[in-house]
Amino acid sequence: MVQPIALQDNLAKTQAVERMNQILKAQGEVGQQVVASSLKEKAAAEMERTKASEKLDMVIIRNDDEEKQKKEKEEKRKKQQDSDGNDSDNKPRHLDLRG
């Protein structure tokens, strides 16, 4: 048979053990919440970094397009000058200084 003193001691310990179990369970849940929030922050940071690089790519593409347009305009202008100079005067574009 169980002695009365041991029974009282066991009952007192069950409350302490129950509290410890609740604390351990809460620690696990809090730890999971901390990990989940840190993962969300990392994901958000990755999304921002990706957006920044996409914007950078757009700037580079725009610069390339502008350069192409400038070259095309310059070529058109040269062709226009060549055709204007040759058609209207029929003179060579250079001077012969040796003659």
C-alpha positions in Angstrom: 0.0 0.0 0.0 1.1 3.6 -0.6 2.1 5.7 2.3 0.1 8.9 2.8 3.2 11.2 2.7 4.3 9.8 -0.7 0.8 10.3 -2.1 0.9 14.0 -1.1 4.3 14.4 -2.5 3.3 12.9 -5.9 0.2 15.1 -6.1 2.3 18.2 -5.5 4.8 17.1 -8.2 2.1 16.4 -10.8 1.2 20.1 -10.9 4.8 21.1 -11.3 5.3 18.5 -14.1 2.2 19.7 -15.8 3.5 23.3 -15.8 6.9 22.1 -17.2 5.1 20.2 -20.0 3.1 23.3 -20.8 6.2 25.4 -20.9 8.0 23.0 -23.1 5.1 22.8 -25.5 4.9 26.6 -25.6 8.7 26.8 -26.3 8.3 24.6 -29.3 5.4 26.7 -30.7 7.3 29.9 -30.1 10.4 28.5 -31.7 8.3 27.5 -34.8 6.8 31.0 -34.9 10.2 32.6 -34.8 11.5 30.4 -37.6 8.4 31.1 -39.7 8.7 34.8 -39.2 12.4 34.8 -40.1 11.6 32.8 -43.3 8.9 35.3 -44.2 11.4 38.1 -43.8 14.0 36.3 -45.9 11.4 35.7 -48.6 10.4 39.3 -48.7 14.1 40.4 -48.9 14.6 38.0 -51.8 11.6 39.4 -53.6 12.9 43.0 -53.2 16.3 42.0 -54.4 14.7 40.3 -57.5 12.6 43.4 -58.2 15.7 45.6 -58.0 17.6 43.5 -60.5 14.7 43.5 -62.9 14.5 47.3 -62.7 18.3 47.4 -63.4 17.8 45.2 -66.5 15.1 47.5 -67.8 17.5 50.4 -67.6 20.2 48.6 -69.5 17.7 47.5 -72.1 16.4 51.1 -72.5 20.0 52.4 -72.9 20.6 49.8 -75.6 17.4 50.8 -77.4 18.4 54.5 -77.2 21.8 53.8 -78.6 20.3 51.8 -81.5 17.9 54.6 -82.2 20.7 57.2 -82.2 22.7 55.1 -84.6 19.8 54.7 -86.9 19.1 58.4 -86.9 22.7 59.1 -87.6 22.8 56.7 -90.5 19.6 58.2 -91.9 21.1 61.6 -91.6 24.3 60.5 -93.4 22.3 58.9 -96.2 20.2 62.1 -96.5 23.3 64.2 -96.7 24.9 61.9 -99.2 21.9 61.8 -101.4 21.3 65.6 -101.1 24.9 66.3 -101.9 25.2 64.0 -104.9 21.8 64.6 -106.4 21.7 68.3 -106.3 25.3 69.3 -107.2 26.7 66.1 -108.7 30.1 67.2 -107.3 32.5 65.0 -105.4 32.6 65.5 -101.7 36.4 65.9 -101.5 38.7 68.5 -103.0 41.7 67.6 -105.1 44.5 69.8 -103.9 47.3 68.3 -106.0 45.8 69.3 -109.3 
